Amino acid sequence: DIQMTQSPSTLSVSVGDRVTITCRASQSISNWLAWYQQKPGKAPKLLIYKASTLESGVPSRFSGSGSGTEFTLTISSLQPDDFATYYCQQYNSFTWTFGQGTKVEIK
Amino acid sequence: QVQLVESGGGVVQPGGSLRLSCAASGFTFSSYGMHWVRQAPGKGLEWVAFIRYDGSNKYYVDSVKGRFTISRDNSKNTLYLQMNSLRAEDTAVYYCGKDRASGAAGIDYWGQGTLVIVSS
């Protein structure tokens, strides 16, 4: 099974900071990767799919890149609404796996 | 607008059964694959199962194979998850989700979740 490893687990940042979260796959998944944002007590929200395509309605400060085994989610200038936990999710051969999550908290 | 509403959660004893439902509206349900994803208290997300738009193929995470069954009724716009032989480690909030496209482009709409507690 493909394992997804996110880093870091926690990120302490300030409003306006540039934020980068990394997700590594245990084997190549081409560009079959999505990123989600989840706030406490709420369902996840799709931010990016196919590694770099921004979901409709998602602010352009979010971007994704990568292919193969290494992927990044970047928030260009963190806004107060962006404090949340972020998950990557891979798709390969009809299995789907989430990373363990990265909590973005206020410094 | 797209709405997904889960129901059927509750408290069940180990070894017991429960059936979750997810009522869909606001989109052509019969055209999209659907997922179940769960989240144990204080933990991360875990994908549980996927069913193709027509119910022809179903896929499961290893930990629920043989115990859980995903199904759908396209005439009722409803997704189901039959959970048997429940274990304490199945305790979680269960979310249903609409697949964005062919299983390979993420889950673009989610329900609010329904809590399942497996405890004696």
Interface residues (C-beta under 8 A of the other chain):
Chain A: D1 W32 A34 Y36 Q38 A43 P44 K45 L46 I48 Y49 K50 T53 E55 Y87 Q89 Y91 F94 T95 W96 T97 F98 G99 Q100 G101
Chain B: H35 V37 G44 L45 E46 W47 F50 N57 Y59 V61 D62 Y95 R100 G103 A104 A105 G106 I107 D108 W110 G111 Q112 G113
